[in-house]
Amino acid sequence: MSISETSLGILKKYPLCNRCLGRLFAKLGYAWSNEERGESIKKIILMEYHRKIRDGDENALNEFKLIAKNMGKVSEEIYKLYFKDNLEPNNCIICNGKLNDFINTASLKIIEELNRMKVKNFLIGVRVDPKVLEMEDKIRSEFKLEYGESIKNEIKREIGKKIQSSSQFKVDFSKPDIVVEVAFPKLSIRNQIRSLIALGTYKKIVRGESIKKSDAEKKLINIIANKFNAEDIILYSIARDEKDTRVIGEGIHLIMEIKRAKERNIDLPTTFTNKGLIITIESLNEKYKSYLDNKEKIMNRIYRCLIYCENDVSEDNINIINQIRNKMIEQNFNGKKRLGTLREIKCNKISNNLIECLILIDEQIYIKELINGNKSLSSISFLLNNNCSCIESDLLSSSPF
């Protein structure tokens, strides 16, 4: 059967608006909206009825009187011409005549939401009442239609087009700033804002504070969250922050997840401080998140340590220890074995009992235990054949090896 014959059979049984009729043939034709398809099909059917009626076909006149109510507004004038009465159309059995207004209203509300969120791009998601989907599927199945699309697709596409044509916001199918989900037919909107992923550094110019589970951390996180108008901040890449060790020099390279940020256009780099704790956000990029998934990455740390030893340290001892490269270190904490590498060490003698060292180690090694030998099978104390302890330490860098 032709498209008009199939559509006539559908409209004899079911009232459909232009959009819902046109959507049943959405894959036929090009650069037309479903509204245009449905209206065109109805006009062809209407012209056929009009021809038959003009030729004196009484059956066509009676049939048209019934089907006109299912065809809707497009039939009004001819209906009035022949029956001297106003047409009272039936509501569309799929969308109840609400789809056009829904798309317009939802588009305006979403633009308001996008403006409030200060995002650049978006993606539309759609939830449709199951009863609506069931009726649409029933008609497609009953008339064996294979060139249609779902009402979900149409709502998603048409809202996206309206938003783009009426605002500065653009659709992004790969990494949208925000996914806005609309429900049909009872309009409700909820959104999911994509987290911002930031690369930055952490420094600490005081001793006695830590970024790990402290009041100072909470305060600093709140400062950053307020700047981005975000719900939460998660810091990654800081395995630990020894309380009595300053973090200076290059600091600790960190990755930060800024959740549901409503302020996304911040000038970078930008720095946040609290009680000597300093976080600098250098740039935003989604690719940094893949770094977190790299389970095989090795982080190293460079420490400056001031070390006191009970016995005098000779120049020969210094020369021996300065030649160490890539020595495996085993430490035991709470019954758990930690393996890492002492990659390089350079020491200078300050006085008979005092040395200053630059130590490059894998992140999992604890620096104080590496020096004093506590919980370490090999240590600076062991290598110097002395009883040594760290009296001052600074972390100068923490980055991938």
C-alpha positions in Angstrom: 0.0 0.0 0.0 1.0 3.6 -0.5 1.9 5.9 2.3 -1.5 7.8 1.9 -3.4 4.5 1.9 -1.6 3.2 5.0 -2.1 6.5 6.7 -5.8 6.6 5.8 -6.2 3.2 7.5 -4.5 4.5 10.6 -6.5 7.7 10.8 -9.8 5.8 10.4 -9.0 4.0 13.6 -6.8 6.4 15.6 -6.7 10.2 16.0 -3.2 11.5 15.4 -1.6 14.9 15.5 0.7 15.9 12.6 3.8 15.1 14.5 2.7 11.6 15.7 1.5 10.7 12.2 4.6 12.0 10.5 6.8 10.2 13.0 5.5 6.9 11.7 7.2 7.7 8.4 10.2 9.6 9.8 12.8 7.9 7.7 11.1 8.8 4.4 11.9 12.2 2.9 14.8 14.4 3.8 15.1 17.7 5.8 11.5 17.6 6.8 10.1 17.7 10.3 7.6 15.1 11.4 5.1 18.0 11.7 5.6 18.7 8.0 5.4 15.0 7.1 2.2 14.5 9.0 0.5 17.6 7.7 1.5 16.7 4.1 0.1 13.2 4.4 -3.2 14.5 5.8 -3.5 17.1 3.0 -3.1 14.4 0.4 -5.8 12.3 2.1 -8.0 15.4 2.4 -7.6 16.3 -1.3 -8.7 12.8 -2.2 -11.8 13.0 -0.1 -12.5 16.5 -1.5 -12.2 15.2 -5.1 -14.6 12.3 -4.4 -17.1 14.6 -2.6 -17.0 17.0 -5.5 -17.7 14.1 -7.8 -20.9 13.3 -5.8 -19.6 10.4 -3.8 -22.0 10.2 -0.8 -20.0 7.4 0.9 -16.9 9.6 0.8 -18.8 12.5 2.4 -20.0 10.3 5.2 -16.6 8.7 5.7 -14.9 12.1 5.7 -17.3 13.4 8.5 -16.0 10.6 10.7 -12.3 10.7 9.8 -12.1 14.5 9.9 -12.2 14.4 13.8 -9.1 12.1 13.8 -7.3 14.3 11.3 -7.6 17.4 13.3 -7.2 21.1 12.4 -6.2 20.5 8.8 -9.8 19.3 8.1 -11.5 22.3 9.7 -12.3 24.4 6.7 -13.6 21.6 4.4 -15.6 20.2 7.3 -17.2 23.6 7.9 -17.8 23.9 4.1 -19.9 20.8 3.9 -21.4 20.4 7.3 -21.9 24.1 8.3 -20.5 23.4 11.7 -17.2 23.7 13.6 -15.0 20.7 13.8 -14.5 19.2 17.3 -11.3 17.2 16.7 -10.3 14.2 18.8 -7.1 14.4 20.8 -4.1 12.5 19.5 -4.1 9.0 20.9 -0.4 9.0 21.4 0.6 12.5 22.8 -2.9 13.7 23.7 -2.2 16.8 21.6 0.5 18.0 23.9 3.7 17.3 22.0 4.1 20.7 20.2 3.6 22.8 23.3 5.7 20.4 25.3 8.7 20.8 23.0 8.4 24.6 23.1 7.9 24.9 26.8 10.6 22.4 27.7 13.1 24.2 25.4 12.5 27.5 27.2 12.8 25.9 30.6 16.0 24.1 29.7 17.6 27.4 28.3 16.8 29.0 31.7 18.5 26.0 33.4 21.6 26.2 31.2 21.9 29.9 31.8 21.7 29.3 35.5 24.4 26.6 35.3 26.7 28.7 33.2 27.6 25.8 30.9 28.7 25.9 27.3 27.2 22.7 25.8 24.6 20.1 26.7 22.9 16.9 25.8 19.2 16.0 26.0 17.9 12.8 27.6 14.2 11.9 27.5 11.9 9.7 29.7 8.5 8.9 28.2 5.5 7.5 30.0 5.3 3.8 29.2 1.7 4.1 28.2 2.7 6.5 25.4 5.4 4.2 24.2 3.0 1.2 24.3 0.4 3.0 22.1 3.0 4.1 19.6 4.4 0.5 19.4 0.9 -0.9 19.0 0.1 1.3 15.9 3.5 0.5 14.4 3.0 -3.2 14.9 -0.7 -3.3 13.8 0.1 -1.5 10.5 3.5 -3.1 10.0 5.3 0.2 9.8 9.1 0.1 9.4 10.1 3.6 8.5 9.3 5.4 11.8 11.2 6.7 14.8 10.4 6.8 18.5 8.8 9.7 20.2 11.9 9.8 22.4 14.1 10.5 19.5 11.8 13.2 18.2 11.6 15.0 21.5 15.3 14.8 22.0 16.2 16.1 18.6 13.5 18.9 18.4 14.4 20.3 21.8 18.1 20.2 21.0 17.4 22.1 17.7 15.2 24.7 19.4 17.8 25.4 22.1 20.6 25.8 19.6 18.6 28.1 17.4 17.4 30.2 20.4 20.6 30.5 22.5 24.4 30.3 22.5 24.4 26.7 23.8 25.5 23.8 21.6 24.8 20.1 21.6 27.8 17.9 22.5 27.3 14.2 22.0 30.7 13.1 23.4 31.5 15.2 26.5 28.6 17.5 27.3 29.0 19.9 30.3 25.5 18.9 31.4 22.9 16.2 30.5 19.4 17.5 30.9 16.7 14.8 31.1 13.0 15.8 30.4 10.0 13.7 31.2 6.9 13.5 28.9 4.0 14.1 29.0 4.1 15.5 32.5 7.0 17.9 32.2 9.8 17.6 34.7 13.5 18.4 34.3 16.5 17.0 36.1 20.1 17.4 35.1 23.5 15.7 35.6 26.5 18.0 35.3 29.7 16.5 34.1 32.5 16.8 36.7 35.4 19.1 35.9 38.7 17.4 36.0 41.6 19.7 37.1 45.3 19.3 37.1 47.2 21.2 39.8 49.8 21.2 42.5 49.6 21.0 46.3 52.2 22.8 48.6 52.4 23.3 52.3 54.7 26.0 53.7 54.1 25.1 57.4 54.7 22.1 59.6 52.0 20.6 61.8 49.2 20.6 59.2 48.1 18.0 56.7 45.7 18.0 53.7 44.6 14.5 54.7 41.4 14.4 56.8 41.9 17.7 58.6 40.0 20.8 59.4 42.4 22.7 57.2 41.6 20.4 54.3 37.8 20.8 54.8 38.2 24.6 54.8 40.4 24.6 51.7 38.0 22.3 49.9 35.1 24.6 50.8 37.0 27.6 49.4 37.5 25.8 46.1 33.9 24.5 46.0 32.6 28.0 46.6 34.7 29.4 43.8 33.3 26.9 41.3 29.9 26.8 42.9 30.3 23.1 43.2 28.7 20.4 45.4 31.9 18.5 46.2 35.6 18.4 45.5 37.7 15.2 45.4 41.5 15.3 45.5 43.4 12.5 43.9 47.1 11.6 43.7 47.9 12.7 47.3 48.8 9.3 48.8 49.8 10.9 52.1 50.9 14.2 53.6 53.2 13.8 56.5 52.1 16.3 59.1 55.6 17.5 60.1 57.0 17.7 56.5 56.6 20.8 54.4 55.7 20.4 50.8 57.6 23.0 48.8 59.5 23.2 45.5 57.4 21.6 42.7 55.0 20.3 45.3 52.7 17.3 44.8 51.1 17.0 41.4 47.4 16.3 41.9 44.2 15.7 40.0 41.0 17.1 41.3 37.4 16.2 40.5 35.0 19.2 40.8 31.5 17.8 41.1 28.4 19.6 39.7 30.2 22.9 39.2 27.8 25.6 38.2 30.6 28.1 37.7 32.8 26.6 34.9 34.5 29.6 33.4 37.2 30.4 35.9 40.5 32.1 34.8 43.4 29.7 35.3 45.8 29.2 36.9 44.2 30.1 40.2 45.5 29.5 43.7 43.7 28.7 47.0 45.3 28.9 50.4 44.4 28.1 54.0 46.7 27.8 57.1 49.7 27.4 54.9 48.1 24.8 52.6 48.2 25.9 49.0 46.4 24.3 46.0 47.0 25.8 42.5 44.6 24.7 39.7 46.6 25.0 36.5 44.2 23.6 33.8 41.0 21.7 33.2 40.9 18.7 30.9 38.9 15.5 30.8 42.0 13.5 29.7 43.5 13.8 33.2 40.9 11.4 34.4 42.4 8.6 32.3 45.6 9.1 34.3 43.8 8.0 37.4 42.9 4.7 35.7 46.5 3.9 35.0 47.1 1.3 37.8 50.7 0.7 36.6 51.9 4.3 37.1 54.8 4.8 39.5 55.0 7.9 41.5 58.2 9.1 43.0 59.1 11.7 45.6 62.1 13.9 46.2 62.8 14.7 49.9 65.3 17.1 51.5 66.1 15.6 54.9 68.2 16.9 57.8 69.5 13.7 59.5 71.1 13.4 62.9 73.3 10.4 63.7 74.5 9.3 67.1 78.0 8.6 65.9 80.2 10.7 63.7 79.6 10.3 60.0 82.8 10.0 57.9 83.4 11.3 54.4 83.9 7.7 53.3 80.4 6.9 54.6 79.0 9.8 52.6 80.8 8.7 49.4 79.5 5.1 49.8 75.9 6.2 50.3 76.0 8.7 47.5 76.8 5.9 45.1 73.5 4.0 45.8 71.2 3.6 42.8 67.9 1.7 42.5 68.1 -0.2 45.7 65.0 -2.2 46.6 63.5 -1.3 50.0 61.0 -3.4 52.0 58.9 -1.9 54.8 56.3 -3.6 57.0 53.3 -1.8 58.4 50.6 -3.6 60.3 51.6 -6.9 58.8 51.5 -5.5 55.3 54.6 -5.5 53.1 55.5 -2.4 51.1 58.1 -2.7 48.4 59.6 0.3 46.6 62.9 1.6 45.3 65.4 4.0 46.7 66.4 5.4 43.3 69.1 7.9 44.3 70.5 9.7 47.3 72.9 12.7 47.6 74.2 13.7 51.0 76.4 16.5 52.3 78.0 16.6 55.7 76.9 19.6 57.8 78.8 18.6 61.0 80.2 15.5 62.5 76.8 14.1 63.4 74.6 16.1 61.0 74.0 15.4 57.3 71.7 16.9 54.7 70.4 14.6 52.0 68.3 14.7 48.8 66.5 11.4 48.5 64.6 10.1 45.4 62.3 7.3 46.4 59.1 5.6 45.2 56.0 7.1 46.8 55.1 4.0 48.8 58.2 4.2 50.9 57.9 6.1 54.2 60.8 8.5 54.5 61.4 8.6 58.3 61.3 4.8 58.5 63.8 4.7 55.6 66.1 6.8 57.6 65.8 5.3 61.1 65.3 1.7 60.1 62.0 1.3 62.0 59.9 -1.3 60.1 62.4 -1.2 57.2 64.7 -4.1 56.3 67.2 -1.7 54.8 67.7 1.9 55.8 70.0 4.9 55.9 71.0 3.9 59.4 71.9 0.4 58.3 73.9 1.7 55.3 75.8 4.2 57.5 76.2 1.6 60.3 74.8 4.3 62.6 71.7 5.1 64.6 70.2 8.0 62.6 66.9 9.9 62.7 65.2 12.5 60.5 65.0 15.8 62.4 63.6 17.8 59.5 62.1 17.0 56.1 60.7 18.8 53.1 59.0 17.2 50.2 60.2 18.9 47.1 58.4 17.0 44.3 55.9 14.2 43.8 55.3 13.2 40.2 55.1 10.1 37.8 58.5 8.4 37.5 
